[in-house]
């Protein structure tokens, strides 16, 4: 099964045994804003969604993607190759970061990590496990990012508001300072259900709280920013 994301844009092949494309990944790819000729690491790439979204039309970028699920790695390689994204996909456990990743080699690290604790969320199958931290805790994820990201480099994530204290503690323990945060709401009358976060390795204290992102207007229509992110209108 394949899914074109926008007219003349990338095509993502999906599979029933690999976690599907979601709005959270699309928002994170837009939020991360890769610079020119950056080296980018995706921790837990699944089907390669984030590198495809960030790398499409950007031949200057170079990606390394880590994924522990043997069913997802061939799909990620297929998606990256068919969209012309220069990338290496490592089938490995990111907790073994010292063995699989060079220290300080990446300008930007991204991750759409597990949202739920081991005791919470849907974890009855492999798709549920992709949303629980039973296979990789926040502390382990942040330690891997700290190892691989250069000093002064960025780590961008999407996460749930209710577990932000745990994430911030893990980032701080790994040597990251949270520098940018953007709340995401379904609509103006709903509380934030996602947070987009940028942390900097070795960064000084100082957080920029960005304007809230609403997926829909009060009338229930796609918001102007969602239309931009999904390439449904000109910026």
Secondary structure, DSSP 8 states (H G I E B T S, - for coil): -EEE-STTS-EEE--TTS----HHHHHHHHHH---TT-EEEEES-TTTHHHHHHHTT-TT-EEEEEE--HHHHHHHHHHHHHTT--EEEEES-GGGHHHHS-TT-EEEEEE----B-TTSS--SSHHHHTTBTTSS-HHHHHHHHHHHEEEEEEEEEEE-GGGHHHHHHHHHHTTEEEEEEEEEESSTTS---EEEEEEEET--S--EEEEEEESB-TTSSB-HHHHHHTTSS--
